[in-house]
């Protein structure tokens, strides 16, 4: 039986007393908070999660799949490119370990890693009935979702996998071995579809990037990077305004990758968005999750950027994979579970000063123009219909 890994506690806060002469040195970078809380596992492993695509995407996708269509039962362990799958009975299989193996691939999204891990659960299962297999799969899905309960894409990806793989009326009319083979086939297909989503989005969005345009981006998003990478490979001439993405400076990482592609990029401090918005022709952001209203949950600061863009009549485009579509309906900023992250201000913070540690905010649909997804280019109002189709 799998066991969810406990989300690691936040770094131990240092209590800073009122200084007495001589004052304490300021060389130590510390963040003190009067209410220490658990930090989201997503942000504890952010460096790996936000690693950058550095080679051909399709080649990486094929290597990640590692299973030829003619051999659905072949494990990626036989491929030098794919992670190894633990073998043995269901009691010996650890879905979190499998999940972490897939996450080592730098260009693989967290949700896709979970989908791959769930597919491995089916392959390694020693269940003898469909009921046993579905129970085992449900437990593995719950285990993955509890690894980081604040991750919207992880939860949505697991839920969509369960619906896609298990909901087929043909299963009840077949013997168990045939049914299991069908499940494995559907699981592999869903994993391949999910991995190809980023490339599909990049291709669909190219019509909106024109020569001479200036694009403002916020933080680091692998799907946004893929969109801009394809545009650069198509020899389009455009310029990027990239926010720094404090406090973890994810925008700095994106600007470095764009510079490698010889894309003109200008790095901004986050508070300079309104000052430079008149230079931008559009805003392009990723999303941690797309909710039923058509709004998005994304890196902190997205909401205020969308507000500024809306006030200046600039279109706001969102690039997000369909496995990030979640059955959530937040009404305001506080109507969702906070995803906490460690914050380093570079100087000691007194214990009496409360620090906002939430890592994301909610942008309502009225401030978004279009969503680029692997299901097509959608208006925010269409998202609820697509969610119904996905979860039926």
C-alpha positions in Angstrom: 0.0 0.0 0.0 1.4 3.4 -0.9 2.1 6.0 1.6 1.9 9.7 0.9 5.1 11.6 1.7 4.6 14.3 4.2 5.1 17.7 2.8 8.3 19.0 4.4 8.0 21.7 7.0 9.1 25.2 6.2 12.7 26.3 7.0 13.0 26.9 10.7 12.3 30.6 11.4 14.9 32.5 13.3 13.7 34.6 16.1 15.3 38.0 15.9 15.3 40.0 19.1 15.5 43.7 19.5 19.2 44.4 18.8 21.4 45.7 21.5 24.7 47.6 20.8 26.6 46.5 18.8 23.9 45.6 16.2 23.9 42.1 14.8 25.6 41.7 11.4 23.4 41.7 8.3 25.5 39.3 6.3 23.3 36.4 7.1 20.3 36.1 4.8 17.3 35.1 6.9 13.5 35.2 6.8 11.7 35.3 10.1 8.0 34.8 10.3 5.8 34.7 13.4 3.6 32.0 11.9 5.8 29.3 10.3 3.8 27.0 8.0 4.4 24.1 5.8 5.9 25.0 2.4 4.3 23.5 -0.7 6.3 20.5 -2.0 5.9 22.0 -5.4 8.0 25.1 -4.4 10.5 23.0 -2.4 11.5 21.3 -5.7 10.9 24.3 -7.9 14.4 24.2 -9.5 13.8 20.8 -10.9 10.2 21.5 -11.8 11.1 24.6 -13.8 14.0 23.2 -15.6 14.2 24.3 -19.2 13.7 22.5 -22.5 17.1 22.4 -24.2 16.7 20.0 -27.0 14.1 19.0 -29.6 10.8 18.6 -27.8 9.4 15.8 -29.9 12.6 13.8 -29.5 12.4 14.2 -25.8 8.7 13.2 -25.8 9.4 10.0 -27.7 12.3 9.2 -25.4 10.1 9.9 -22.3 7.4 7.6 -23.6 10.0 4.8 -24.2 7.3 2.3 -25.1 6.9 1.3 -28.8 3.2 1.0 -29.9 3.8 -2.7 -30.7 5.0 -3.5 -27.2 2.6 -2.0 -24.6 4.0 -4.0 -21.8 7.6 -3.1 -22.3 9.0 -1.1 -19.4 11.0 2.1 -20.0 13.6 0.4 -17.8 14.8 -1.2 -21.0 15.3 2.2 -22.6 18.3 4.4 -21.6 16.1 7.5 -21.9 13.3 6.5 -19.5 13.2 5.9 -15.8 13.2 2.4 -14.3 9.9 0.9 -13.0 9.9 -0.9 -9.7 8.6 -4.5 -10.2 6.9 -6.9 -7.9 3.5 -7.1 -6.3 1.3 -4.1 -5.6 2.6 -4.1 -2.0 6.1 -3.6 -3.3 5.3 -0.8 -5.7 5.8 2.7 -4.4 3.9 5.2 -6.6 5.7 8.2 -5.0 9.1 6.7 -5.9 8.0 6.1 -9.4 6.6 9.7 -9.6 9.9 11.1 -8.4 11.8 9.1 -11.0 9.7 10.6 -13.8 10.1 14.1 -12.3 13.9 13.8 -12.8 13.3 14.5 -16.5 13.7 18.2 -16.6 11.1 19.0 -19.3 8.4 16.8 -17.8 5.5 18.6 -16.1 4.5 17.5 -12.6 1.1 16.3 -13.8 2.5 14.3 -16.6 4.9 12.6 -14.2 1.9 11.6 -12.1 0.1 10.2 -15.1 3.2 8.2 -16.0 3.4 6.9 -12.5 -0.2 5.8 -12.5 0.3 4.0 -15.8 3.1 2.1 -14.1 0.8 1.2 -11.2 -1.5 -0.6 -13.8 1.5 -2.4 -15.4 2.9 -3.6 -12.0 -0.4 -4.6 -10.4 -1.0 -8.2 -9.5 -4.7 -7.6 -9.0 -6.9 -10.5 -10.4 -10.2 -8.5 -10.8 -11.1 -5.2 -12.2 -12.5 -4.1 -8.8 -9.1 -4.8 -7.1 -7.3 -3.0 -9.9 -9.5 0.1 -9.7 -9.2 0.2 -5.9 -5.4 0.0 -6.2 -5.4 2.7 -8.9 -7.6 5.0 -6.8 -5.3 4.6 -3.8 -2.3 5.4 -5.9 -4.1 8.5 -7.3 -5.0 9.7 -3.7 -1.4 9.1 -2.7 -0.1 11.3 -5.4 -2.6 14.0 -4.8 -1.7 14.1 -1.1 2.0 14.5 -2.0 1.2 18.1 -2.5 -2.4 18.9 -1.8 -1.9 22.5 -3.0 -0.8 21.5 -6.5 -3.8 22.1 -8.8 -2.3 20.5 -11.9 -1.3 17.4 -10.0 -4.8 16.9 -8.6 -6.4 17.7 -12.0 -4.0 15.4 -13.9 -4.8 12.4 -11.5 -8.5 13.0 -11.7 -8.5 13.2 -15.5 -6.3 10.1 -15.8 -8.8 8.1 -13.7 -11.7 9.2 -15.9 -10.0 8.7 -19.2 -8.5 5.3 -18.3 -11.3 3.6 -16.4 -14.5 4.9 -17.9 -15.1 2.6 -20.8 -18.2 0.4 -21.1 -16.2 -2.2 -23.1 -14.3 -3.3 -20.0 -17.2 -5.1 -18.4 -17.6 -7.4 -21.4 -14.0 -8.6 -21.6 -11.9 -11.0 -19.5 -9.6 -9.5 -17.0 -6.4 -9.8 -18.9 -7.9 -8.2 -22.0 -9.4 -5.4 -19.8 -6.0 -4.8 -18.1 -4.3 -4.6 -21.5 -7.0 -2.1 -22.6 -6.3 0.0 -19.4 -2.6 0.0 -20.1 -3.1 1.0 -23.7 -5.4 3.9 -22.7 -3.0 4.9 -19.9 -0.1 5.1 -22.4 -2.2 7.0 -24.8 -3.3 9.5 -22.2 0.4 10.0 -21.2 1.5 10.6 -24.8 -1.4 13.1 -25.4 -0.4 15.0 -22.2 3.2 15.2 -23.2 2.5 16.4 -26.6 0.2 19.2 -25.3 2.9 21.7 -25.0 3.9 21.4 -28.6 0.3 21.6 -29.8 -0.2 24.8 -27.8 3.0 26.3 -29.2 1.8 25.7 -32.8 -1.7 27.0 -32.2 -0.4 30.3 -30.7 1.9 31.2 -33.5 -0.8 33.1 -35.4 -1.0 35.6 -32.5 2.7 36.4 -32.6 3.5 38.8 -35.4 6.7 40.5 -36.6 7.6 43.6 -34.6 5.5 42.8 -31.6 6.5 43.1 -27.9 5.3 40.4 -25.5 5.3 40.8 -21.7 5.7 37.6 -19.8 5.7 36.9 -16.1 7.8 34.4 -14.2 8.9 31.1 -15.8 6.5 28.8 -17.7 7.7 25.9 -19.9 4.8 26.2 -22.2 5.3 29.9 -22.7 9.0 29.2 -23.4 8.0 26.7 -26.0 5.6 29.2 -27.6 8.4 31.8 -27.9 11.0 29.2 -28.9 8.9 28.0 -31.9 8.3 31.7 -32.9 12.0 32.3 -32.8 12.7 29.2 -34.9 10.2 30.5 -37.4 12.4 33.6 -37.8 9.7 35.9 -36.3 11.0 39.2 -35.1 9.7 40.0 -31.7 10.8 41.4 -28.3 10.1 40.2 -24.8 9.6 42.1 -21.6 10.3 39.7 -18.8 9.4 40.4 -15.1 12.0 39.4 -12.6 9.6 37.1 -10.8 10.6 37.9 -7.2 11.2 36.4 -4.8 12.5 33.3 -6.5 13.5 35.1 -9.7 11.9 32.7 -12.1 11.7 35.4 -14.7 15.5 35.8 -14.6 15.7 32.1 -15.6 13.4 32.7 -18.5 15.3 35.7 -19.7 18.5 33.7 -19.8 16.8 31.0 -21.9 15.4 33.6 -24.3 18.9 35.2 -24.6 20.3 31.8 -25.7 17.7 31.9 -28.5 18.9 35.4 -29.5 15.5 36.8 -28.7 15.7 40.5 -27.6 14.6 40.5 -24.0 14.3 43.3 -21.4 14.3 42.3 -17.7 12.0 44.3 -15.5 11.5 44.5 -11.7 8.0 43.4 -10.9 6.9 46.8 -9.8 7.7 48.3 -13.2 4.9 46.5 -15.0 2.5 49.5 -15.2 5.5 51.7 -16.1 6.4 49.6 -19.2 2.9 48.3 -20.2 2.6 50.9 -22.9 5.6 49.2 -24.7 3.8 45.8 -24.8 1.5 44.6 -27.5 0.2 41.7 -25.4 0.7 39.7 -22.2 1.5 36.0 -22.3 1.4 33.9 -19.1 1.2 30.3 -18.1 -1.1 28.9 -15.5 -0.9 26.5 -12.5 -4.6 25.8 -13.0 -7.6 26.8 -15.1 -10.8 26.9 -13.1 -14.5 26.5 -14.1 -15.1 30.2 -14.4 -12.5 30.5 -17.1 -10.1 32.3 -14.8 -6.6 31.1 -13.9 -4.6 30.4 -10.8 -0.9 31.3 -11.5 2.2 32.8 -10.0 1.7 35.7 -7.6 1.5 38.9 -9.5 -0.4 37.6 -12.5 -3.6 39.2 -11.3 -2.2 42.7 -11.0 -0.5 42.4 -14.4 -3.9 41.4 -16.0 -5.5 44.4 -14.2 -3.0 46.8 -15.7 -3.2 45.3 -19.1 -7.0 45.4 -19.1 -6.9 49.1 -18.1 -4.7 49.8 -21.0 -6.6 47.6 -23.5 -3.8 45.1 -23.9 -4.8 41.5 -24.7 -3.9 38.9 -22.0 -3.2 35.4 -23.4 -2.9 32.3 -21.3 -1.0 29.1 -22.4 -2.1 26.1 -20.4 -2.4 22.4 -21.0 -5.8 20.7 -20.6 -4.6 18.5 -17.8 -4.5 21.8 -15.7 -8.3 22.2 -16.1 -9.6 21.8 -12.5 -13.1 21.6 -11.1 -12.6 24.6 -8.9 -14.6 27.8 -8.7 -12.8 30.4 -6.5 -14.8 33.6 -5.8 -11.9 35.7 -4.5 -8.2 35.5 -3.7 -8.7 33.8 -0.4 -11.1 31.2 -1.7 -8.5 28.6 -2.4 -5.9 26.7 -0.5 -2.7 28.7 -0.2 0.5 27.3 -1.8 3.3 28.6 0.5 6.9 29.2 -0.5 10.0 30.3 1.4 10.8 34.0 0.9 14.2 35.5 1.2 14.4 39.2 1.5 18.1 39.3 1.9 18.0 41.0 5.3 16.7 39.9 8.7 13.0 40.4 9.2 11.7 41.2 12.8 9.5 38.5 14.3 6.7 41.0 14.7 6.5 41.6 10.9 4.1 39.2 9.2 5.2 38.0 5.8 2.8 37.1 3.0 4.0 33.7 1.7 1.3 32.7 -0.7 2.8 31.7 -4.1 -0.1 32.3 -6.4 -3.1 34.4 -7.1 -6.4 34.1 -8.9 -7.1 36.1 -12.1 -10.9 36.4 -13.0 -11.9 35.6 -16.5 -13.0 39.1 -17.4 -9.3 40.2 -17.5 -8.3 37.4 -19.9 -8.6 37.5 -23.6 -7.9 34.0 -24.9 -6.5 30.7 -23.6 -4.2 28.7 -25.8 -4.7 25.0 -25.0 -4.2 21.6 -26.6 -8.0 21.5 -27.0 -7.8 24.7 -29.2 -7.9 28.4 -28.7 -10.6 29.1 -26.2 -12.4 32.2 -24.8 -12.7 32.1 -21.0 -16.5 31.5 -21.3 -15.9 28.2 -23.2 -13.8 26.7 -20.4 -16.7 25.5 -18.4 -18.1 23.6 -21.5 -14.7 22.0 -22.0 -14.4 21.0 -18.4 -17.8 19.2 -18.6 -16.5 17.3 -21.7 -13.3 16.4 -19.9 -14.9 15.1 -16.7 -17.9 13.3 -18.2 
